[in-house]
């Protein structure tokens, strides 16, 4: 399996690049975020690759960092989300923003991506909520606060969303986190 392509950037378009690896050109589809961070044609590049077999052959998708690649793979695990929609999401949002949107239950923001309607946006949230814990829910106090909110009757998604809106959440104790989270309205 192809996992990395390194060589000279031979062609560059907004969502497609060609990398010359010692005379062999690899065409990769990339999100805008990756394309914008690549150098100019002729410079050396190294891209992490997610290969996908299709009826027509093999498509290669390239990413500059593991977080983008892993988020792309995660998006592809959602029913009805293919490579094009996955690239569109990563062209609009960083991997951290995707996790935050999932944790906050922001289907309204996700559906602003071309090719993602209301039903798909809800499906992305529903299927990834359990797979992607979100950046704000970690071990310790935040996890305890999330558990406490769930035991009070909130869904896990609502609890994560409320905790995500607490200012300076990482520096607060459990009582303060719960006080701020319970004062919020959805």
Buried (B, 14 or more C-beta within 10 A) or exposed (E): EEEEBEBBBBEBEEBEBBBBEEEEEBBBBBBBBBBEEBEEEEEEBEBBBBEBEEEEEEBBBBBBBEBBBBBBEBBBEBEEBEBEBBBBBBBBBBBEBBBBBBBBBBBEBBBEBEBBEEEBBBBBBBBBBEEBBBEBBEEEBBEEBBEBBBEEEBEBBBBBBBBBEBEEBEEBEEEBBBEBBEEEEE
